[in-house]
Amino acid sequence: MRWRLCGYNGVMRLILTHENADFDAVASQMAAYKLFPGATPLLSRRINRNVEQFLTLYWDAFAFMRPADWKRQRVESVILVDTQTLNSVRGLVRQPQVCVIDHHAARDPTLLDREENWVFQLEEVGATTTLLVEKLQAAGLSLTAEEATLLLLGIYEDTGSLTYDTTTARDGFAAAWLLEQGALLAVVRRFLNVPLTVAQRLLFDRLQMAARWVEIRGQSLVVAAAEAPAEFDDEISSVVHRLRDVLSPAGLFVLVQLRDDVQLVARSTSDEVDVSVVATELGGGGHSRAAAAMVTGTQLAAVQGRILELLPRAVKPMATVAEIMSYGVQTVRPEMTVAEAARLMQRFGYEGYPVVDPQTERLVGLLTRRAVDRAISHKLGRLPVSRIMKAGEVTVRSSDSVDRLQQLMLAEDWGQVPVVDGAETAVSRRLIGVVTRTDLLNFLFKPAAETAEPDMRQLLAESLSPAQWGLVLAVSEMAAGHNTPVYFVGGLVRDILLDKSPTDMDMVVEGDAIELVRRLRDSYGGDIHTHTRFGTGKWFVPPPVWRTMARRAAEEDQVEQAELSDEDFPPSVDFVTARTEFYSEPSALPEVRQGSIKLDLHRRDFTINTLAVRLDGAHLGELLDFYNGRRDLEEGIIRVLHSLSFIDDPTRILRAVRLEQRLGFTIETRTAELMVSALLMLDRVTGDRIRHEIELAFREADPVPAMARLAELDVMSHIHPRLTWPVETAAAFKRVSGLLEDPVWQAVIAGESRAFLYFALWMVSHSQEVQEEVMDRLRVRKSTREDVRACNRVLAILDELPLTARPSQVEAALRPFRPRVLLVARAVVGDSVKGEYAERYYREWRLVKTAVTGNDLREMGLKPGPQYTILLDRLLAARLDGEVSSEEEESWLLAELLKQSTLHKLS
């Protein structure tokens, strides 16, 4: 919503809020009045006691009007703050103009479109006051100390003094500005901690006595119901806050009978408990940590029973170790030396290793990097690791709660806890993974995403073809049956989130990829190729199997199956074992080992390529984002994953540019700095690896932006000091793209890549000396070299042809060259006369044939030899130049040529 929609329009306007108004509500009314002085801030009939006490002391500092003082007037416009419900007011017209300013999501999303006279500013910050403070700042308005104090009370009360999880940075900035304006913290402390009245104390005692504890999914909740004392007229929220402090539940639901109505006030102290779910069902609202509802015309018992039914919906499923662990685990033997363990840690970056006795296959301890480093510093590298490890057998199961893991880490001081599969029996205590202290901290304290989590299951179903989606479902079922996590990783996930069609279906398996692909082959058919060394398997899926998968998808989605042809099916699907890698020296190819999905993602290049979607069983659609890839995707940023990434593999410099230009993103500032500092490392990369990256750039829909950016970043000169990107080359790239829209020229590269065309156009813009040196550096294939040289010759020939060249001259000159060479020359010379020569040669003149053939000459008694070529070329030239136009004329010319030849011989 644009703020001007709330502007004053000359009619009577009220500023209203909800009943039982708290500091956020009243402060928002005051701020709205500062922005719109022509409006009237009309207080609610019921105000929280601490707010009432504040207003009693500071009434003269504000322009509030009490309901008793309101004189009926025609009200055509309302500013509604901290609520989305408009209560009746005397004089309010039937369909007023309403401007809603609130820090909650839409209570009823249909309201946004249904109410024509309503406009909304709904932004999920900690307090509505924050939104209005930002407008005060933007308007350049100043505040008195009393006004700043009221606004600060509004922010602090609704954010728990900036400690609730709903607090945002915007709330903090707003609070800081209010302090600059003179807000009085001593007054804020006083009115946020008001003692209970006698009646509130009596209600508190009743509620404490009636408190009922309920355990749901590992969360301890309290439901407390009591009748209010006679003539109770105090606010209930202070009582609820005091009860929450005393009982410390994860969620507190307080019910108070007020004559014929029941007031619900709910508070949560856990991310796993969303009290607004219950309040909304009862006709109220709020947010996950604080909510309320008034249920009219009912009794406590009925409402309490309804709440007990709703509680399971308010509690998220318990987080388990399986959600944060890494599958697959590398172990060491007790007898391994400290020096060997140190080399392993340095190579693969592990902070610790479980120590397993190879005889018993039992866990006997944990080896930490700290212990190894200390031993190495004391020159104890020859000691066995059993002498320095933490001895013991501390494990968790994948089904254990995260809470249990946290307690175990605190009790045992193990920073990495192995995860076992099964029950307590020795046979079943097989190590299946590891969970680290970092995993736990990331889970507990990782900031909430600024945007809603995407429904990846639905996005997959919509983005993949029916056959591909059916195959995902089949893989999901098979993998779940054998406890094997499977993922889509990187580009496919990135493209789906960007609403682009995925280009491949490679799957990463956390475990044995070869075993999984064998099971799929045995169950559904097809053929497989496997590479044990790399842990990869390719499943060749025949069309009948793809059709089975398409039927499965149609049944799953309950839709009619579409007609499909064999061309709709990809020939194969690749399965790769999750792995980790180590670069023994800069620019070298990495050493690879089997690893977890987390390690597999950790080895990747850019954050936007580290996103993964889990596919097996009940996990289908779970999005993994360890490195904030989705944030960078939404912000359009290419950010490198590690500071040494370009040193490890300098070809990532070219990859970053290609991704930036393809997606329309921007290379993040620090990433650009790291790229520039690593340019010298390109000299240590083999030419074929650089050439591969350049060819990938040529395969982009428009390679020009990527090539221009490589030149801008000085990448080209680090491939070869005299390699450039001339303006005319960019123009030639554009021309060849245009030419390839013509079916005649398009046929030149049928079944081939355009990469040669762009490479040759790039090369011929340089001297032949530079061309040869660059092709040497990039280890260009022999056929490519020969055709680039041929391009130079064609361009020289076209340059030498006279402007009035006959068709036969052009045909004879261009006949020896391959079509793709001619296409490059055509793009270079453009629409000049020479370009017209190349165009007409390829479209017309090369297709002209003589009526007379070599067989005809043989039947005429001529002995085969060079004379055949001379005669046929002369006849073809005559055809091309219009000397003859029929078979009879050609036969006459042949007779003349033979007569001249005979006379020449006789003479």
Secondary structure as UniProt FT lines:
FT   HELIX           3..6
FT   STRAND          13..16
FT   HELIX           23..35
FT   TURN            37..38
FT   STRAND          40..42
FT   HELIX           49..58
FT   HELIX           59..61
FT   HELIX           67..69
FT   STRAND          75..81
FT   TURN            90..91
FT   STRAND          92..102
FT   TURN            109..110
FT   HELIX           111..114
FT   TURN            116..117
FT   STRAND          118..122
FT   HELIX           128..139
FT   HELIX           145..159
FT   TURN            160..163
FT   TURN            165..166
FT   HELIX           169..180
FT   TURN            181..182
FT   HELIX           185..192
FT   HELIX           198..210
FT   STRAND          212..216
FT   TURN            217..218
FT   STRAND          219..227
FT   TURN            230..231
FT   HELIX           237..247
FT   STRAND          251..258
FT   TURN            259..260
FT   STRAND          261..268
FT   TURN            271..272
FT   HELIX           276..281
FT   TURN            282..283
FT   STRAND          285..286
FT   STRAND          290..295
FT   HELIX           300..314
FT   HELIX           321..323
FT   STRAND          326..327
FT   TURN            334..335
FT   HELIX           338..348
FT   STRAND          352..357
FT   TURN            358..361
FT   STRAND          362..368
FT   HELIX           369..377
FT   TURN            378..379
FT   TURN            381..382
FT   HELIX           385..387
FT   STRAND          390..391
FT   STRAND          396..397
FT   TURN            398..399
FT   HELIX           402..412
FT   STRAND          416..421
FT   TURN            426..428
FT   STRAND          430..436
FT   HELIX           437..445
FT   HELIX           456..463
FT   HELIX           466..481
FT   TURN            482..483
FT   STRAND          486..489
FT   HELIX           491..497
FT   TURN            498..499
FT   STRAND          507..509
FT   HELIX           513..524
FT   STRAND          527..531
FT   TURN            532..535
FT   STRAND          536..540
FT   HELIX           543..557
FT   HELIX           566..568
FT   STRAND          572..577
FT   STRAND          579..582
FT   TURN            586..587
FT   STRAND          591..594
FT   HELIX           597..602
FT   HELIX           607..609
FT   STRAND          612..614
FT   HELIX           617..619
FT   TURN            620..621
FT   STRAND          622..624
FT   TURN            626..627
FT   HELIX           629..635
FT   STRAND          637..638
FT   TURN            643..644
FT   HELIX           645..648
FT   HELIX           651..663
FT   STRAND          666..667
FT   HELIX           669..677
FT   HELIX           679..684
FT   HELIX           687..698
FT   HELIX           704..712
FT   TURN            713..714
FT   HELIX           715..719
FT   TURN            721..722
FT   HELIX           727..739
FT   TURN            740..741
FT   HELIX           743..746
FT   HELIX           747..749
FT   TURN            750..751
FT   HELIX           755..763
FT   TURN            764..765
FT   HELIX           768..777
FT   TURN            778..779
FT   HELIX           782..800
FT   TURN            803..804
FT   HELIX           807..814
FT   TURN            815..816
FT   HELIX           819..829
FT   TURN            830..831
FT   HELIX           833..843
FT   HELIX           845..847
FT   HELIX           854..859
FT   TURN            860..861
FT   HELIX           866..881
FT   HELIX           887..906
//
